[in-house]
Structures are given as structure tokens and as C-alpha cells.
Amino acid sequence: MNCEVVAIGTELLLGQVVDTNSSWIGEQLALAGIDSHFQTKVGDNLERIVAVLRLALERSDAVICCGGLGPTQDDITRDAIAAVMGVELVRDPALVEAIRARFGARGREMPANNLRQAELPRGASALPVQPGTAPGLRCPVGDKVVYAVPGVPWEMKEMVSRCVLPELRQRAGITGVIASRTLRTWGLSESKLAEVLDDEIRRLDDTGEATIAFLASGWEGLKVRITAKGDDEGSVAAVLDAEEARIRQLVGDVVFGVDDDTMESVVLEALRRRSATLGLAESLTGGLIGARISAVPGCSDVFRGGIVAYDRRVKLEVLGCPDVGAVSEEMVRAMAQGACRVLGADIGLAVTGVAGPDPHDGQEPGTVWVGLARGERTEARLLHLPFDRERTRQFTCITALDLLRRRLRDDGI
């Protein structure tokens, strides 16, 4: 069984919308054990969509179309699929009532245009999961099938996860279990991590126990995904456990979390274990660290707050820093101490530096100081980041949090 993904929408071709849907669907197909050899984007043009679908059906057993199921004139996925099937569109009264009921639940009257969403190619059926007003479609084409799902990501994910993937696995006769585990790392480049794990990857190629893949994710860290197959969930979990242990032994403390862990969630949990509170003093990041921390539910039990000391006067007058260079070791140590004092926190984390593009305070862009304080104890770390302004801010954020993570683990502060 192999399944092709077709993303529909002129906005995708123009770069107005980034096609994250195809990436997500491709990942889920792989995890489900279903091959996917092609992904295609096509604009809102009936002839071109029909041509793309026909080509996809020639070379694949199934197709997932994403987008073009809305109520407007350029939403023509239904029309294209009907043309490929050689049938007309018919209106489903049950879908009309279902869509009308969704509008009624919001206290709104259904516009007449939404009746288009209740039209199906004759012989097709609606998917049983319908998170929004657009029904998903299951459209048989000979012994093959075309699925159509909305372009709205959360609606698409619901339909693909709950309907499309189980049906494709059933069609493919897949009964085993495929599962993945993602280790989140920070501190080694992708090339260095691959070098460290090279012998292990070769071993897995020989044994077939599992596979390892890398995914560079910017300031979310470098992800190492382990995938294993087995007859049941228990046997697969055992393989993943064993492989995770091997990787951790090889790469050490650059692994900061697993699956949905983030650097900030890991740091917050470490603070809770120590019953310690955190205060921030941010200059070049402008509150970015605080925004990430405050996005984690329940952070208020350990996060006291942050001071965006972007202007020099704020560093001096609010944080009580000495009148020294704004981008210096002495300044960042004083900022971290000031965060503890002003916010009443046990631990202070501070950052200052030059995001660029121009030099500042006699320092080149990418020059960053990170400071950490607990009581009278302080430390500072100098970074030289070879990035543009935004990535310098982002990488400073995760690097500062990683420094705090390591010190909390080692009880070094």
C-alpha cells in the first residue's frame, strides 16, 4: 500500500500559506507503516487538479487530498474528484442538516453558500468524523480510493487520525504495531550527533530492530526519532526503551526531554522538584524566555516573572546594575542578581547581548552573555552566535534555559 498526498490551494503555491499539512500527513503515514512516495501541490484550477489526481491514482493505491472543501467558488476539490470518478455531485440532506446544526449551535444562520459543503460525488460517502462545517470525503475509484479532508489543520488531523489512517491500515492488511519515540536534544549539531551515533545506526541497519532519524527544529532543539515495529505494543515499547537507553549512553546529557517535552517544561519541572522559584532579566531577547515559560500551564507555582531590561536605564534603575558595559560579564551577573532581588526569586536568569544586524556597545552581532544567580553565587557564559537577528534571539533563549537545566540537574547553583 502506498498513499500520495495532494495539497490543494493557490495560496500554497504563492507562499502565502506554508503547507504544514502535507508534512504532518506524511509523518503519520510513515508511522502507520504506509508508504508515501509523492506529495504534490496544485492551485485552485479544475483541470490541473483533475490531472494531478489522475496521475496520483496511476502510481498510488490511495490519495489524500487536503484543502478545497470550503463553501466558496474556488473550493473545487469536490468537483475535481467527481470529474475523476466520472460522476455528478449530489446533495446529501443529512449533511445539510448537520452543517445547519453547527451554525445553529453558534447562534448563527447558515449561509446558502455552505450548501456546497453538503455535495458529494455520487458513490462517495462522508467521513464519520466532522470537526467543522466541511465534511471529509471517501471516494472509491475502482479498487483505489481518494480521501478529501479540509485544509484547516485541526480539522484535518482529526479526520486523518480517526478515520483515514485506520482505514488505510485495514486496506493494507497491517495488523502489527509501529511506534516512535522522539528524544529532544540541545548542544550538538546534527552532523556531530550523527557522527556520535554512526556505529549505532549501522548496527540497527544490520539488525532491523529499529530506525533512527534526525530532525533539526531550530530553537526547539534537534530531534532524534526512534521507530520500531512489532507484533504488539509491549514488544515495541521494549525495543524503544532499549534503544533510548543506548542513545542516552552515547550522547550524554544533550538529551533534555522526550516526545512532547520542551526545554521550558523540563526546566519548570526541575524547579518544582527543588521547590525553587525563577525570575528573569532579559535584554536582547525582549521577554522571549518569559513568553515561552509562561506558555506552559501551571508555571505560576515557580515562575515569579520577568523584567525586560532592554534600555540601559532599566538595567541601572530597576535591576540596580552598575554603570558598566551593557554587553559584559559584569552586567549579566548583576542582571541575574537583580532578577532575584527585585522579583523575590530563588534563581535569577539573565541575558544581554547584540542581536544585530549592527554592532553595539563595542561588540559584534551575535555576542551574547547569559548569567545565572542563586543568592550570592553567580556565573556567566559567553556565546558567539553566527545567526541573523531573530535566530540569535531564539537560540539565546533555548541556550539560556539549557544552562539552567544543567545547573538544576547538577545542583551547581
C-alpha positions as CSV (number, residue, x, y, z in Angstrom):
1,M,0.0,0.0,0.0
2,N,1.3,3.4,-0.9
3,C,-0.6,6.7,-0.5
4,E,0.0,10.0,-2.2
5,V,-0.7,13.4,-0.7
6,V,-2.2,16.2,-2.8
7,A,-2.4,19.7,-1.2
8,I,-4.8,22.0,-3.0
9,G,-4.8,25.8,-2.9
10,T,-3.3,28.6,-4.9
11,E,-2.1,30.2,-1.7
12,L,0.3,27.3,-1.1
13,L,2.0,27.9,-4.5
14,L,2.2,31.7,-3.8
15,G,3.9,31.1,-0.5
16,Q,1.0,32.9,1.4
17,V,0.4,29.8,3.4
18,V,3.1,27.2,4.4
19,D,2.0,23.7,3.7
20,T,2.5,22.0,7.1
21,N,-0.4,19.7,6.4
22,S,1.4,17.5,3.9
23,S,4.4,17.2,6.2
24,W,2.2,16.1,9.1
25,I,0.2,13.6,6.9
26,G,3.5,12.2,5.5
27,E,4.8,11.6,9.0
28,Q,1.6,9.9,10.1
29,L,1.6,7.7,7.1
30,A,5.1,6.6,7.8
31,L,4.3,5.9,11.5
32,A,1.3,3.8,10.3
33,G,3.5,1.7,8.1
34,I,2.1,3.1,4.8
35,D,4.5,4.1,2.1
36,S,4.2,7.6,0.6
37,H,6.4,8.2,-2.5
38,F,4.9,11.5,-3.7
39,Q,3.5,14.8,-2.4
40,T,2.1,17.4,-4.8
41,K,0.8,20.9,-4.5
42,V,-1.7,22.3,-7.0
43,G,-3.6,25.5,-7.3
44,D,-7.3,26.1,-7.5
45,N,-7.8,25.2,-11.1
46,L,-10.2,22.4,-12.0
47,E,-8.2,21.0,-15.0
48,R,-4.9,20.9,-13.1
49,I,-6.5,19.3,-10.0
50,V,-8.1,16.6,-12.2
51,A,-4.8,16.0,-14.0
52,V,-2.9,15.7,-10.7
53,L,-5.5,13.3,-9.2
54,R,-5.4,11.1,-12.3
55,L,-1.6,10.9,-12.2
56,A,-1.7,10.2,-8.4
57,L,-4.1,7.3,-8.9
58,E,-2.0,5.8,-11.7
59,R,1.0,5.5,-9.4
60,S,-0.5,5.1,-5.9
61,D,-3.1,2.9,-4.2
62,A,-4.7,5.8,-2.3
63,V,-4.7,9.6,-2.3
64,I,-5.3,12.0,0.4
65,C,-6.4,15.5,-0.8
66,C,-6.1,18.3,1.6
67,G,-8.0,21.6,1.1
68,G,-10.6,23.0,-1.2
69,L,-13.7,21.8,0.7
70,G,-14.9,25.2,1.8
71,P,-18.1,26.9,0.7
72,T,-16.6,29.5,-1.7
73,Q,-16.3,29.5,-5.5
74,D,-12.6,28.5,-5.5
75,D,-13.3,25.4,-3.3
76,I,-13.4,22.9,-6.2
77,T,-11.9,19.7,-4.7
78,R,-15.4,18.0,-4.8
79,D,-15.9,19.0,-8.4
80,A,-12.4,17.6,-9.4
81,I,-12.9,14.3,-7.7
82,A,-16.3,13.9,-9.3
83,A,-14.7,14.5,-12.7
84,V,-12.1,11.9,-12.0
85,M,-14.8,9.4,-10.9
86,G,-16.9,10.3,-13.9
87,V,-20.0,11.2,-11.8
88,E,-22.0,14.2,-10.9
89,L,-22.3,15.9,-7.5
90,V,-25.4,15.1,-5.4
91,R,-26.6,16.9,-2.3
92,D,-26.8,14.9,0.9
93,P,-29.8,16.0,3.1
94,A,-28.2,14.6,6.2
95,L,-25.1,16.7,5.7
96,V,-27.2,19.8,5.1
97,E,-28.8,19.3,8.5
98,A,-25.5,18.5,10.1
99,I,-24.0,21.7,8.8
100,R,-27.1,23.8,9.6
101,A,-26.9,22.4,13.2
102,R,-23.3,23.5,13.6
103,F,-24.2,27.1,12.7
104,G,-27.3,26.9,14.9
105,A,-25.1,25.9,17.9
106,R,-23.2,29.1,17.4
107,G,-26.4,31.2,17.3
108,R,-25.9,31.9,13.6
109,E,-27.9,31.2,10.4
110,M,-26.2,29.0,7.8
111,P,-25.4,31.0,4.6
112,A,-26.7,29.5,1.4
113,N,-23.1,29.0,0.2
114,N,-22.5,26.4,2.8
115,L,-24.9,24.1,1.0
116,R,-21.9,23.4,-1.4
117,Q,-20.3,21.5,1.5
118,A,-23.1,19.0,1.6
119,E,-22.5,18.0,-2.0
120,L,-20.7,14.6,-2.7
121,P,-19.6,12.9,-5.8
122,R,-22.2,10.2,-6.5
123,G,-20.9,6.9,-4.9
124,A,-18.8,8.8,-2.4
125,S,-19.5,8.9,1.4
126,A,-18.8,11.4,4.1
127,L,-16.3,10.6,6.8
128,P,-18.0,9.9,10.2
129,V,-15.8,12.5,12.0
130,Q,-16.7,16.1,11.2
131,P,-15.0,18.6,13.5
132,G,-16.0,21.7,11.4
133,T,-18.6,22.5,8.8
134,A,-16.7,20.8,6.0
135,P,-17.3,17.0,5.7
136,G,-14.4,14.8,4.7
137,L,-15.0,12.5,1.8
138,R,-14.3,8.9,1.0
139,C,-14.4,8.4,-2.8
140,P,-13.8,5.0,-4.4
141,V,-12.2,5.0,-7.8
142,G,-12.1,1.4,-9.0
143,D,-10.1,-0.6,-6.5
144,K,-8.4,2.6,-5.2
145,V,-9.6,5.4,-3.0
146,V,-9.4,9.2,-2.7
147,Y,-9.9,10.8,0.6
148,A,-10.6,14.5,0.8
149,V,-10.0,16.4,4.1
150,P,-10.2,20.1,4.9
151,G,-7.2,22.3,4.9
152,V,-7.8,23.6,8.4
153,P,-5.1,21.8,10.3
154,W,-7.0,20.8,13.4
155,E,-9.9,19.5,11.4
156,M,-7.6,17.7,9.0
157,K,-5.7,16.0,11.9
158,E,-8.9,14.8,13.5
159,M,-10.2,13.2,10.3
160,V,-6.9,11.7,9.3
161,S,-6.1,10.2,12.7
162,R,-9.5,8.9,13.5
163,C,-10.8,7.8,10.0
164,V,-8.3,7.8,7.2
165,L,-5.3,6.1,8.8
166,P,-7.3,3.2,10.4
167,E,-9.0,2.6,7.0
168,L,-5.7,2.7,5.1
169,R,-4.1,0.2,7.6
170,Q,-7.1,-2.1,7.2
171,R,-6.9,-1.9,3.4
172,A,-3.2,-2.7,3.6
173,G,-3.7,-5.6,5.9
174,I,-1.4,-4.1,8.5
175,T,-2.0,-5.7,11.9
176,G,1.3,-5.1,13.7
177,V,2.3,-2.1,15.7
178,I,4.6,0.7,14.6
179,A,5.6,3.3,17.2
180,S,8.1,6.1,17.5
181,R,9.8,7.9,20.4
182,T,11.5,11.3,19.9
183,L,14.4,12.3,22.0
184,R,14.8,16.1,22.3
185,T,18.4,17.3,22.3
186,W,20.4,20.6,22.6
187,G,24.1,21.1,22.5
188,L,25.3,19.1,19.5
189,S,25.0,19.9,15.8
190,E,23.1,17.5,13.5
191,S,26.4,16.4,11.9
192,K,28.1,15.8,15.2
193,L,25.1,13.9,16.6
194,A,25.0,11.7,13.5
195,E,28.8,11.1,13.9
196,V,28.4,10.0,17.5
197,L,25.5,7.7,16.6
198,D,27.1,6.4,13.4
199,D,28.0,2.9,14.7
200,E,24.6,2.5,16.4
201,I,22.8,3.4,13.2
202,R,24.9,0.9,11.3
203,R,24.1,-1.7,13.9
204,L,20.4,-1.1,13.5
205,D,20.7,-1.3,9.8
206,D,22.1,-4.8,10.2
207,T,19.6,-6.0,12.9
208,G,16.5,-4.2,11.8
209,E,15.4,-3.7,15.4
210,A,14.6,0.0,14.9
211,T,15.5,3.0,12.8
212,I,16.9,6.4,13.8
213,A,16.1,9.7,12.0
214,F,17.1,13.3,12.7
215,L,15.0,16.4,12.5
216,A,16.6,19.8,13.1
217,S,13.9,22.0,14.7
218,G,15.5,25.4,15.3
219,W,15.1,26.6,18.8
220,E,13.0,23.5,19.7
221,G,16.2,21.5,19.5
222,L,17.5,18.7,17.4
223,K,15.1,15.7,17.5
224,V,16.3,12.1,17.3
225,R,13.3,9.9,16.4
226,I,13.4,6.1,17.1
227,T,10.9,4.0,15.2
228,A,10.2,0.3,15.9
229,K,7.8,-2.4,14.6
230,G,6.4,-5.4,16.4
231,D,3.5,-7.7,17.0
232,D,2.2,-5.8,20.0
233,E,2.6,-2.6,21.9
234,G,4.6,-4.3,24.7
235,S,7.3,-5.7,22.4
236,V,7.6,-2.4,20.5
237,A,7.9,-0.4,23.8
238,A,10.6,-2.7,25.0
239,V,12.7,-2.0,21.8
240,L,12.1,1.7,22.1
241,D,13.2,1.6,25.8
242,A,16.4,-0.3,25.0
243,E,17.3,2.0,22.1
244,E,16.6,5.1,24.1
245,A,19.0,3.9,26.8
246,R,21.7,3.2,24.2
247,I,21.4,6.6,22.7
248,R,21.4,8.4,26.0
249,Q,24.6,6.5,27.0
250,L,26.2,7.5,23.7
251,V,25.2,11.2,23.6
252,G,25.0,12.0,27.3
253,D,23.3,15.0,28.8
254,V,22.4,16.7,25.5
255,V,19.1,14.8,25.7
256,F,16.8,17.1,27.6
257,G,13.4,15.5,27.0
258,V,11.2,13.0,25.2
259,D,8.3,13.4,22.8
260,D,6.3,16.5,23.8
261,D,8.7,17.8,26.4
262,T,10.1,21.3,25.8
263,M,13.1,22.9,27.3
264,E,10.9,25.2,29.4
265,S,8.6,22.4,30.6
266,V,11.7,20.4,31.7
267,V,13.2,23.4,33.5
268,L,9.9,24.1,35.3
269,E,9.6,20.6,36.5
270,A,13.2,20.7,37.8
271,L,12.4,23.9,39.6
272,R,9.4,22.2,41.2
273,R,11.5,19.3,42.4
274,R,13.8,21.7,44.2
275,S,11.0,24.0,45.4
276,A,12.8,26.9,43.8
277,T,11.4,30.0,42.1
278,L,12.7,31.7,39.0
279,G,13.0,35.3,38.0
280,L,14.2,36.6,34.6
281,A,16.0,39.7,33.4
282,E,16.0,39.9,29.6
283,S,17.7,42.4,27.3
284,L,18.2,41.2,23.7
285,T,15.5,38.5,24.0
286,G,12.9,41.1,24.9
287,G,10.8,38.8,27.0
288,L,11.0,35.8,24.7
289,I,12.2,33.5,27.5
290,G,9.4,34.6,29.7
291,A,6.9,34.1,26.9
292,R,8.0,30.5,26.5
293,I,7.9,29.8,30.2
294,S,4.5,31.4,30.7
295,A,3.0,29.4,27.9
296,V,3.4,26.2,30.0
297,P,0.2,25.6,32.1
298,G,0.8,25.7,35.8
299,C,4.1,27.7,35.6
300,S,3.0,30.3,38.1
301,D,3.9,28.0,41.0
302,V,7.6,28.5,40.3
303,F,7.9,31.4,37.8
304,R,7.8,34.8,39.6
305,G,8.1,36.9,36.5
306,G,10.5,38.7,34.2
307,I,11.9,42.2,33.7
308,V,12.6,43.3,30.1
309,A,15.6,45.5,30.7
310,Y,16.1,46.5,27.1
311,D,17.0,50.1,27.9
312,R,20.2,50.8,29.8
313,R,18.3,52.9,32.3
314,V,16.1,49.9,33.2
315,K,19.2,47.8,33.9
316,L,20.5,50.5,36.2
317,E,17.4,51.9,37.9
318,V,15.2,48.8,38.1
319,L,17.7,46.0,38.4
320,G,20.3,48.0,40.3
321,C,23.1,47.1,37.9
322,P,26.4,49.0,38.0
323,D,27.2,51.6,35.3
324,V,29.3,49.2,33.2
325,G,29.2,47.9,29.6
326,A,25.7,46.7,28.6
327,V,27.1,43.6,26.9
328,S,29.6,42.3,29.5
329,E,30.1,39.6,32.1
330,E,29.8,42.1,35.0
331,M,26.5,43.4,33.6
332,V,24.8,40.0,33.1
333,R,25.9,38.8,36.6
334,A,24.4,41.9,38.1
335,M,21.2,41.5,36.0
336,A,20.8,37.9,37.3
337,Q,21.2,39.1,40.9
338,G,18.8,41.9,40.3
339,A,16.2,39.5,39.0
340,C,16.4,37.5,42.3
341,R,16.3,40.6,44.4
342,V,13.5,42.6,42.6
343,L,11.3,39.6,41.9
344,G,11.9,37.7,45.1
345,A,13.1,34.7,43.3
346,D,15.5,32.0,44.4
347,I,17.2,31.8,41.0
348,G,17.8,34.6,38.5
349,L,18.4,34.0,34.8
350,A,19.6,36.9,32.7
351,V,20.6,37.6,29.1
352,T,22.2,40.5,27.4
353,G,23.9,40.9,24.0
354,V,23.9,42.2,20.5
355,A,21.2,40.7,18.2
356,G,22.3,42.7,15.2
357,P,22.5,43.5,12.5
358,D,24.8,46.3,13.6
359,P,27.5,46.3,16.3
360,H,26.5,47.8,19.7
361,D,28.4,48.8,22.8
362,G,31.7,47.9,21.0
363,Q,30.5,44.3,20.5
364,E,29.8,42.4,17.2
365,P,26.4,41.0,16.4
366,G,25.9,37.5,17.9
367,T,27.8,38.4,21.1
368,V,25.7,37.2,24.0
369,W,26.1,36.8,27.7
370,V,24.0,34.5,29.8
371,G,24.0,35.0,33.6
372,L,22.7,32.8,36.4
373,A,22.4,33.6,40.1
374,R,21.3,32.0,43.3
375,G,21.9,34.0,46.4
376,E,25.4,35.4,46.2
377,R,26.6,32.8,43.7
378,T,26.7,33.8,40.1
379,E,28.1,32.5,36.9
380,A,28.2,33.8,33.3
381,R,28.6,32.2,29.9
382,L,29.7,34.0,26.7
383,L,28.2,32.9,23.4
384,H,29.1,33.8,19.8
385,L,26.1,33.0,17.6
386,P,26.6,33.3,13.8
387,F,22.9,33.9,13.0
388,D,20.6,36.7,11.9
389,R,18.8,38.8,14.5
390,E,15.8,36.5,15.0
391,R,17.7,33.3,15.3
392,T,20.2,34.9,17.6
393,R,17.3,35.8,20.0
394,Q,15.8,32.3,19.6
395,F,19.0,30.4,20.2
396,T,19.9,32.6,23.1
397,C,16.5,31.7,24.7
398,I,17.0,27.9,24.5
399,T,20.7,28.1,25.4
400,A,20.0,30.1,28.5
401,L,17.2,27.6,29.6
402,D,19.6,24.7,28.8
403,L,22.2,26.2,31.1
404,L,19.7,26.5,33.9
405,R,18.5,22.9,33.2
406,R,22.1,21.6,33.6
407,R,22.7,23.5,36.7
408,L,19.5,22.4,38.3
409,R,20.4,18.8,37.4
410,D,23.9,19.1,38.8
411,D,22.8,21.1,41.8
412,G,25.6,23.5,40.9
413,I,23.7,26.8,41.8
